[in-house]
């Protein structure tokens, strides 16, 4: 239901105008480069040369490739050519989100300057009929909010969804005062159980 088109400005604008006439909601993304289009061809050789000078290591956690939309093999992630293709080829975002869901991912955390991908992931899963609860979608930063409250809210979402958050490290980094000892929580008024 959502498609991003990358390429020549005039052509993209013509496509946008066509869909607007038909009442389709459109938005022009302001970017510095037309990634994932033929406009990257001019730097592909130089980018490949730079990538071949880097040392790659197999990932410690599984990664879903935006090139294929599937769980990536170690050989892909450690290949300089893969990263060149990543800059040039279309992004298989929806396929990747569905792969994450099928692999059992329960928390999808967007790490970036604004909440762009988390809402798109939500749209990708709108018609998902997989058993179980849908994954929690959280974004670390939002363009219209202060950074620290946004980050802490995202970490709270991750924690509430059962994810692991190193709270002592978070509190230390934000300069929050820490108690010398853990504080006991009161029992629930009607059941007398400790949480």
C-alpha positions as CSV (number, residue, x, y, z in Angstrom):
1,X,0.0,0.0,0.0
2,X,3.0,2.3,0.2
3,X,5.7,2.7,-2.4
4,X,8.8,4.9,-2.5
5,X,10.0,5.9,-5.9
6,X,13.6,7.1,-6.4
7,X,15.0,8.7,-9.5
8,X,15.0,11.8,-11.7
9,X,13.2,14.7,-9.9
10,X,11.1,15.6,-12.9
11,X,9.9,12.0,-13.5
12,X,9.2,11.5,-9.8
13,X,7.2,14.8,-9.7
14,X,5.1,13.7,-12.7
15,X,4.3,10.4,-11.0
16,X,3.4,12.2,-7.8
17,X,1.1,14.6,-9.7
18,X,-0.6,11.7,-11.5
19,X,-1.4,9.9,-8.2
20,X,-2.5,13.2,-6.6
21,X,-5.1,13.7,-9.4
22,X,-6.5,10.3,-8.5
23,X,-6.7,11.2,-4.9
24,X,-3.8,9.1,-3.7
25,X,-1.9,10.5,-0.7
26,X,1.6,11.3,-1.7
27,X,4.7,12.9,0.0
28,X,8.0,14.0,-1.5
29,X,10.9,12.9,0.7
30,X,13.7,15.5,1.0
31,X,16.9,13.6,0.6
32,X,20.5,14.4,-0.3
33,X,20.9,11.6,-2.8
34,X,18.6,9.5,-4.9
35,X,19.7,6.2,-3.2
36,X,18.5,3.0,-4.7
37,X,18.3,4.4,-8.2
38,X,20.4,4.9,-11.3
39,X,21.7,8.2,-9.7
40,X,24.0,6.0,-7.6
41,X,25.7,4.6,-10.7
42,X,28.2,7.5,-10.7
43,X,29.6,6.5,-7.3
44,X,29.2,2.7,-7.5
45,X,32.8,2.0,-8.6
46,X,34.3,4.4,-6.0
47,X,32.0,3.1,-3.3
48,X,33.0,-0.5,-4.2
49,X,36.7,0.4,-4.0
50,X,36.2,1.9,-0.5
51,X,34.1,-1.1,0.6
52,X,36.9,-3.5,-0.5
53,X,39.3,-1.6,1.9
54,X,37.1,-2.4,4.9
55,X,37.3,-5.5,7.1
56,X,34.0,-7.2,7.5
57,X,33.0,-9.7,10.2
58,X,30.0,-12.0,10.2
59,X,27.1,-10.5,12.2
60,X,26.6,-11.7,15.8
61,X,22.8,-11.5,15.4
62,X,20.7,-12.4,12.4
63,X,20.2,-9.6,9.9
64,X,17.4,-9.3,7.4
65,X,18.7,-8.0,4.2
66,X,17.0,-5.0,2.6
67,X,18.3,-6.2,-0.8
68,X,16.5,-9.6,-0.6
69,X,14.0,-9.2,2.2
70,X,15.2,-12.5,3.7
71,X,17.6,-13.4,6.5
72,X,21.1,-12.7,5.2
73,X,23.8,-15.2,4.9
74,X,27.2,-14.4,6.5
75,X,28.8,-14.3,3.1
76,X,26.4,-11.5,2.0
77,X,27.1,-9.4,5.1
78,X,30.9,-9.7,4.7
79,X,30.9,-9.0,0.9
80,X,31.9,-5.5,-0.2
81,X,29.8,-6.1,-3.4
82,X,26.7,-6.7,-1.2
83,X,27.0,-3.2,0.2
84,X,27.4,-1.7,-3.2
85,X,24.2,-3.5,-4.4
86,X,22.5,-2.3,-1.2
87,X,23.0,1.4,-2.2
88,X,21.8,0.8,-5.8
89,X,19.0,-1.8,-5.7
90,X,15.4,-1.4,-4.5
91,X,14.7,-1.8,-0.8
92,X,12.6,-4.9,0.0
93,X,11.3,-3.3,3.2
94,X,7.8,-5.0,3.3
95,X,9.4,-8.4,2.6
96,X,11.9,-7.8,5.4
97,X,9.2,-6.8,7.9
98,X,7.3,-10.0,7.1
99,X,10.4,-12.0,7.4
100,X,11.1,-10.5,10.8
101,X,7.5,-11.5,11.8
102,X,7.9,-15.0,10.5
103,X,11.2,-15.4,12.4
104,X,9.4,-14.5,15.6
105,X,10.7,-11.0,16.2
106,X,8.5,-9.5,18.9
107,X,10.1,-6.0,19.1
108,X,11.0,-3.8,16.1
109,X,13.1,-0.8,17.1
110,X,13.8,2.0,14.7
111,X,17.1,3.7,15.4
112,X,17.2,6.9,13.4
113,X,16.5,10.6,13.4
114,X,12.7,10.3,13.1
115,X,9.9,7.8,13.3
116,X,9.6,6.9,9.6
117,X,10.1,3.1,9.4
118,X,8.1,2.1,12.5
119,X,4.8,3.4,11.0
120,X,5.7,1.8,7.6
121,X,6.3,-1.5,9.4
122,X,2.9,-1.1,11.1
123,X,1.3,-0.7,7.6
124,X,3.2,-3.8,6.3
125,X,1.7,-5.8,9.1
126,X,-1.8,-4.4,8.9
127,X,-3.2,-7.5,7.2
128,X,-0.9,-9.9,9.1
129,X,-2.9,-12.9,10.4
130,X,0.0,-14.6,12.1
131,X,-0.9,-16.2,15.4
132,X,0.2,-14.4,18.6
133,X,0.5,-10.8,19.5
134,X,1.8,-8.4,16.8
135,X,5.3,-7.1,17.4
136,X,5.9,-3.9,19.4
137,X,7.1,-1.1,17.1
138,X,9.1,1.7,18.7
139,X,11.2,4.6,17.3
140,X,14.1,6.0,19.3
141,X,13.8,9.6,18.0
142,X,11.1,11.8,16.6
143,X,11.7,15.0,14.7
144,X,9.0,16.9,16.6
145,X,10.1,15.9,20.2
146,X,13.1,16.3,22.4
147,X,15.7,13.5,22.0
148,X,15.9,12.3,25.6
149,X,12.2,11.9,26.3
150,X,11.8,10.1,22.9
151,X,14.6,7.7,23.6
152,X,13.4,6.9,27.1
153,X,9.8,6.4,25.8
154,X,11.2,3.9,23.2
155,X,13.2,2.1,25.8
156,X,10.1,2.0,28.0
157,X,8.2,0.4,25.1
158,X,10.9,-2.2,24.6
159,X,10.9,-3.0,28.3
160,X,7.1,-3.2,28.6
161,X,7.2,-5.6,25.6
162,X,9.6,-7.9,27.4
163,X,12.8,-6.7,25.9
164,X,16.0,-6.3,27.9
165,X,17.1,-2.8,28.8
166,X,20.2,-2.1,30.8
167,X,18.4,0.4,33.1
168,X,21.5,1.1,35.3
169,X,23.5,2.0,32.2
170,X,20.6,4.2,30.9
171,X,20.2,6.0,34.2
172,X,24.0,6.5,34.4
173,X,24.2,8.0,30.9
174,X,21.3,10.4,31.4
175,X,22.7,11.5,34.8
176,X,19.6,10.4,36.8
177,X,20.1,9.9,40.5
178,X,20.2,6.3,41.5
179,X,19.1,4.9,44.8
180,X,21.8,3.1,46.9
181,X,19.5,0.0,47.0
182,X,16.5,-1.4,45.3
183,X,13.2,-0.1,46.5
184,X,10.6,-2.7,47.5
185,X,7.3,-2.3,45.8
186,X,4.2,-2.5,48.0
187,X,1.9,-5.5,47.7
188,X,-1.2,-5.2,45.5
189,X,-4.0,-3.9,47.8
190,X,-6.5,-6.8,47.2
191,X,-4.2,-9.8,46.7
192,X,-1.3,-9.2,49.1
193,X,1.2,-10.3,46.4
194,X,4.6,-8.8,45.8
195,X,5.5,-7.8,42.3
